[in-house]
Amino acid sequence: DGSDLNGKSILVWTEQGVGDQIMFASMLDDLLQMETNIITDCDIRLIPLFKRAFPKIQIFPRDNPPAQQLLDTNIDYQIPIGSLGRWLRPNQNDFKRKNQSYLQACPEKTSKLKTKYKKLAGNKPLIGISWKSRNQNFGEAKSTSLKLWTSILSRQDYFFINLQYGNVKHEVEEHISNKNDISIYLDNDIDSLENLDDFAAQIAALDLVISTSNATVHMAGALGKKVWNLLRYMPSWRWMLNKRDTLWYPSMKLFRQNRIGNWLSTFAEVELALDQHLNDDSLNN
């Protein structure tokens, strides 16, 4: 309610999916600067990442019923995590941060994966791709078919790695069968749906992520990884309209449909951007 939080305790509870929890967690550092004791919950798969990023915050897995610590009557205040924006992001200037990232992948895991992928790719830049969303309301409109990626995946100057969560092995194998010029590396050691700490390390090991709007773009943005987010014509409120960048993630670039359901022009823009990045060598810097 705008009260002074100095020396007080506040419960910040999550109410949405993994992507939203990651995005709104960008405001927790602002809350810490108010010298308040923060207790929060999150999807159990995010616990390792959040504890690494926010060691001064008490973090519990979101469950039903909630952990007893979340029900402590001595807690002074409570707020859903998405509502923090009313107080901490009232205008665009409040989004400016000194650092590109606020989550950190495990350094050891990241190093091992980067070494592994570089050995497979040679000198080619490492690009992770994800092409669909599991969102029950808008997932279909936000998703693409793997067929639309054919021209991009045919490029021999990049090494493509699967970041699509869920069991997509059959879908990938079916798409690349009889196509000698297309390759997508599936790392069977990474469970990108259940082990998000491993997934974060996988993303951190790459040079670029290209994905439709799903939890993958949020993870990449929070890690400060260069990420290209492919958006439907009428996207979620967070991406606004007509902008190429986003207030939430400084390392993210937005590629938009020019009309409802048309991904062809979007992928054409991505191809042009890949040409530019290959020429200026920015993915290798």
N, C-alpha and C positions, 0 to 999 in steps of 0.2 A: 504493500500500500504506500510505498515511498518512505517508510520509516527508516531511521538511522540503524544500520545493521552492525555497527562497530561493537565488537564484544558479544554479539548475539549469535544464535544458531538458526540455521534455515534448512529445511528439507526441500530439495529440488527433485521433484519426481517426474519420471519420463512417462509419456502416454502414447507414443507413436512407434513407428518402425525403426530399424537399424539406421537407415539413411538420415532420418530426422534426428535421432539421438546423436549421431555424429555431428551433424550440422549445428545443432543448438548447443552442443558441448563447447563450441568456440567461445561462448559467453562465460564459461565457468571461471576462467582466469580473471575476467573483469570483476566477478563477484568476490574472488579471493582478495583482491586489492582493497576491499572494504573492511578487511580485518574481521571477517565473520567466519564462524565454524560451519562448514557445509557438509551436509549428509545427502547423498543421492543414490539412486538405483539406476540400473541400466540392464539391457539384454545381457545375459550371462556370458555370451560370446564376446562381448566388448570389455569384460572385466580386466583382462591383462593389459589391453591398450589404455584404458582409462586410468588404471592404477599407475602405469608407467608415466602417463602424461600429467596426472594430478595427484602427486604423492601426499599432498596436504588435505585432500578430501576423503571423507569416509565413503567408500563405495560398496554397495551391496547389489546382488543380482535381483532383478525384477522378478517377482514371483507372486503367486496367489495361493494362500494368504501372504502378505508382505513380511519381510524380516522384522522381528520384534524391535530392532533398533530404529526402524523407520516409524514406529508407532509410539515412540517415547514422548510422553506428555510434557517433558521439560523442553522440547524443541520450541523455540520462540515463534518461528514463522514457517510457512510452507508455500510453495509455488510450483505449478507445472513448468517444466523446462522451456517450453515454447513461449510462455508468457514473460520470460526474462527480457525478451526483445523490447517490450513496452518501456522498460526502465534503462536497458543497457544499449539498445540500438534505435533510439528515437529518430535519428537522422543519419544521412550517409557518412558524415565525418566520424561517427562512432564506430564504423566498420574498419577504420584504418588500424592496422597492426604493424608492429615492427618486423615480425617474422612471418614468413609465408606459411608456416605449418604450426599446428598445435598438438597433433598426435605424433608419436614416434614409434616406428617399427623396431623390433628387436635387432640390434646391430649385428649380432652374430648370425642370426638367420638370414638377414639381408645380404651379408657378405658372402655366405655360402651359396645362396641362390644366384647372386650376380656372377660369381665365378663359374658356376655351372652353366648359366645361360650364355655367357660370353664365350665359353669353350664351344658350345653348340653353334653359336651364331657367327663366330669369327669376328670380323670387324664391323658387322652390320649393327645398326641401332636396334635396340630391343623395344618392340611395341606390343603392349597388351591390349586385347580387344574383348568387348562384351557387347552383346547385341539385343538383349531383351530384358524385360522387367517381369517380376512375379506379382506386381501390385494388382489386387483383386478388382479395383475400380478402373484404373487407367492403363494397366499393364499392356494390353493389346495395342493401344494407340501409341504407346511409348516404345514399342518393340519393332525390330526389323527382322526380315528373314536373312539367313546367312548368305543367300544367293545375291543379295544386294551388295555384299562385301567382296564379290568375286574380283572385280577390277583392282581393288586395293590389295587384296591378298595375293594377286598375281605378280605383284612387284617383287623383284629379286634383290632390291637394295635394302630391304628391311627384314628382320626376323620377327615373326608374329607368334605371340604366346596367348593361349586361351585364358581369359579371366572370367568367363561366363560361369556363374555359380549354378549348382545343380548338375545332374547327370546329363551331359551333352555329348558324350563320347560317340554315340551312334549318329547323332545329328552332324557332328563334324566329319566323321568318317564317310558318311553318305554324301556329304557335299564335296569332299576333296577326292572321292574315288574317280578314277579315269581323268583326273586333272593333274597332269604331271608338274604344272607350273605353280600349283597352289599348295601351301603348307601352313598348318597351324600346330604349334607344339602344345600338347596337353601334358601338364606335369601331374602325374598320378600321385605324387607325394603331397600335393596341396589340396585340402578340402576347403574350397573357398566359401562354402555354405556354413559349415559347422565350426571351422577353426579360423576365426577372423584374425588372430595374431599371426598365424602363418600367411594368411592372405595379405595382410598389411606388409609383411616382409617381401612377399612376391612383388607387390606393386612398387615398393621402394627400390627394388633391384632393377627396375625398368627405366628406359629413357623417356617413354611417352605412353599414356593410356588413351585409347579412343573407345568411347562407349556411349550407348544410349543412356538416358537418364534413369539410373538405378542406384543401388547402394554402392556400387563400384566407383562412380564418379565422386560420391561424398567421401569415400575412403581416400581416394587419390588426392582430392582437394585438401583434406585435413592433414595429409602427410606432406603437403607442399609439392607434390609431384605434378609435372606438366600433364594436363589432362584436357582432351577435347570432348565436349559433351554435346551429343546429337539430340536435338530437341524437336518434339512434334510442334505443329503450327500454333496450337494454343497450349502452352506449357504450364507447369505449376507456377504459382504466384512468386516463388522464390527466385525464378530466373527472369522475371519481369518481361518486358516486350522490347524488341528491336535492339537490345544491347548485345555486344560481342563478349563482354566480360561480365563478371558477377561480383557483387559486394561480399559474398560469403567466402569465396575462394580466390585469392589473387593469382593462383597458378592455373586457373581454368579459362578456357576459351569456348565460347558457345557457337554451335553451328545449327541453324534453324531451318525447318521446312519453310518453303516459300508459299505453299498452300496445303490445305488439309490432305493428309495421306500421301503426299509426294516426297519421297526420300531421294529421288534421283538427283535433284539439284544439290541436295545436302551432301551427298557422297562426292559429287563433282567438285564441290568446294573443298572437301577434305583432301581429295587427290591433289588439287592445286597447292594446298597448304603443305602437303608432304613434299612436293617438288621444291617448294621454297625452303623448307627446313633441311632438305638434303643438300641443296645448293649452298646454304649459308652455314652448314655444319653445326647448327645450333643444338641438335640432339646429342652431339658428342661433347658439348662443352659442360 
